[in-house]
Amino acid sequence: MSVSEVTAGPITPEHFLEIADHTLLAPGTTPAELDAFLGAAAELGVRRVCVSPSLLPLDDDARRGLEIVTVVGFPSGAHRPEVKAAEAARAVAEGAHEIDTVVNRGLLRSGRWDAVEADIRAVREACQGRVLKVILESAALSDAEIVGACRAAEAAGADFVKTSTGFDSAGGAAVHAVRLMAETVDGRLGIKASGGIRSAAFVRELWAAGATRFGVSGTAAILAEWDEASAAEQTPSTGY
């Protein structure tokens, strides 16, 4: 979903499915596990899935009509720009619709903003017009670093900034980081919240803070909680 397609108001389960990147990035995933994951994703009704680039390409039967997101420079981001670019170009050639790249945090924390922008731009140019999201690992950054990273991503032509890989010990998505990212890009880029999102309540908090896309692996559990909460709201009270 593009930034312009974001709608106001409370998020619904149907909208959540539309903007969720249902994710499987576990190391060691087997072809059988991937196939089971894709089958479950199709049954859930998500629009897209995020998988490791080594699992591509997928034939049409395996893909089941799902859009494919993959990651480059993952999970550390400490790769040379040309390596990230080559990884992105191959992923696009193998059928990826969207690319999530990890920012070089060492460059970022050193304040080398021109180098951060160049790192992202190398991937942008290799994406051949595909949606590009830049993973900041926001839990490991100061507010000033988050703002600077968002500005570098925008200057390099990214479509989204994203909170986290989900693999860093510093943590995952946080309401404060999402709100700061949203304020910085001011609707010009999308905001993907990812990392540690395991409840419908947290999805709603992040949405209210400005998230426009979600990276989640526990999609089914989130939807189940949503259904339970809706049922509870509709059950008449027996109190006096």
N, C-alpha and C positions, 0 to 999 in steps of 0.2 A: 504494500500500500504506500502510495506516495504521500509526502507531507500534505499536499493539497487535499487528499482524500480523508484526512482526519476529521471526525465529527465531534461536536461538543456534547456535553451531558454525560450521565453515568454510563459506564461500560457494561454491556450485556454479555452473556456467555456466547452468543452468536458472533458478536463483534470480536470478542477475545479469540475465537477460533480463526477468524479472518486475519488477525494480526499476530498470531502466535507462530514463532519458529519452533516447531516441535523437534527436540534436539536429542541426538545420539552421538556423543563424542568420546565415549569410553575407549581407552586403548585396548587393543586385542579383540575388537568386535569381529565376529565371524560372519561369513555370508549368510548362514542360517539365521543368526541373530538380527542381521540387517533386514532380511526378508520379513521376519516376524514383526520387527519394528515398523516397517513400511506398511504392512497389512493392518497393524493396529492404528497407525496414523490415518489411513484411509477410512477406517471404521469410525474414528473419532470425528472426522469431518474437518480436519485442519487443512489449510491451503498449502502450507509448505513445511519442509523438514530441513534440518541442518545436520549434516553428516561430515565425517572426515574426508579429505580429498582423496585419500588412498582407496576409498570405497567406490569411487567413480571410475568409469561411467556406469550408468544404470540403463538397462534396456527398458523399452516402453512398458512391458508387462510388469517388471519389477517396480517401476516408478509409480504406477497406478494413478497417473494424472497429477501427481504432486509436483510443486515447484521445488527445486533443489538449491539449498544454501550450503556453502562450504566455507572452510576457514583456511587462512594462509598465515604463515609466520606464527603458528600456534604451538604451544600456548604462551611462549615467553616474549615474542616480538623481537628478540635479539638476533635477527637475521639481517643480512645485507639487503638493501633495497632491490637489487637485481635478482636475488634469490626469491624474495616475496613476489616480485613481478612475474618471474618464470612460473612459479607455483600458481599464481592467479591465471595466467594465460593458459596453462594446461587445464586448469579446472573449468574454465570457460569452454575450451575445446571439447572437454568431456561432459558438457551438458549442464554446468552450474548456471543457475539463473541469477544468483546473488553471491557476493563475496564479503566475508567478514575478516578483516585484517587486524592484527595486533600491533599497536603502536610500539615503537622502540622506546621503552621507558627510560633507559639510560640517557638517551638524547633529550628526552622530555625533562627529566629531573635536572639535567645540566643547563636547562634553559636555551638549548640550541634549536631555536624554533624554526630557523630556515632548514636545518637538517631534518627535523621532524616532518615539516611540510614536504620536503623532497622525498622522504621515505614513503609517505602516503601517496604522493603524486605518481611515483613509479608504479604502484599497484593500480591507481586510477587509470593510468594510460594503458595498462595491460588488460583491463576489465572489458574493453570493447563495448562500452555503453551499459554494462550490467550495473545493478544497484551495488554500491559499495558502502559498507559499514566499517567504522573504525573503532576498535576495542581499546578503551583507555586504561582499564584496570583501576577504576576510580577509587576503590577502597584503599589503594596504596598511594594515593596522591593527595596533595594539599588542594585547597580550593583554588588557589592561584594556578596550580598546575593543571587542574581540570579545565579551567577557563582557557588557559593557553593552548591546551590540546584541542579543545573544541574549535578554537579560532584557526589553528593550523589545519585541522581536518576540513573546515569550510573553505579555507584558501586553496587547498589542494583539490577541491572538487568532490569531496565525499557527499553521500546522500544521507547518511545517518552517523551519529556517534552512539557508542554502545558502552554500557558500564563495565562489563566484566567477562572474563573467560569462563569463570566458574571453577578454575583450577588453581587460583592463587590463595595462599593462606591468609592474606589480608582481609578476605571476605568478598561478598558479591554486591548485588544491587542494594542501594539505600535511597530512601525518599529524599534526603538532603542532596545527594549527588545528582539524582534525576532532576530535581527542581533547579539546581544550579546549571546543569547542562541545558535544560529547556530555556532558562532565562538568557543564557549566553547565545544560543543559536536563534532564539526568538522566532521559531516557526520556519526558518529557512532550511533546516535539516530536521530529519526525524530523530527520535530518541528511542534506542532499544535498551530496555532494562533486562538484564540477565544475571544469573548467578544467585542461587539460594531462594528462588521464587517458588514457594511450595503451597501457597494457600490463595484462595479467591480473595480473601480480605487484603492480602498484600498486593495482589494484582490491582485491586481497586484503589489502594493508597498510591501506588506508583502511577497509575493512570491519572489520578487527580493531580499528581505532582508534575505531569507533563510527558509521561511515557507514551509512545505511539506504536511501539512494537515490543514484543516480549520473547525472550529466549527461555524456554522451559522444557524440562524433561518429564516432570510430573504432571503433564497436561490432564490425564484422566482423573487423577486425584483432585486437582483443582476444580474440574467440572463437577465431580461428585459432591464436593463441599458446597459448590454454588447451588446445586440442585437441592441439597439438604437444607441450606439456609432459606431458599425460596419456599420449600414445602413448609418449613416452620413458620414463616411469615404468613402463609395462607391458612394455617390451622387455627380454627377459632379458639379463643381462650375459654377455659372452663372455670376460671376464677370468678370470684364474686366481688 
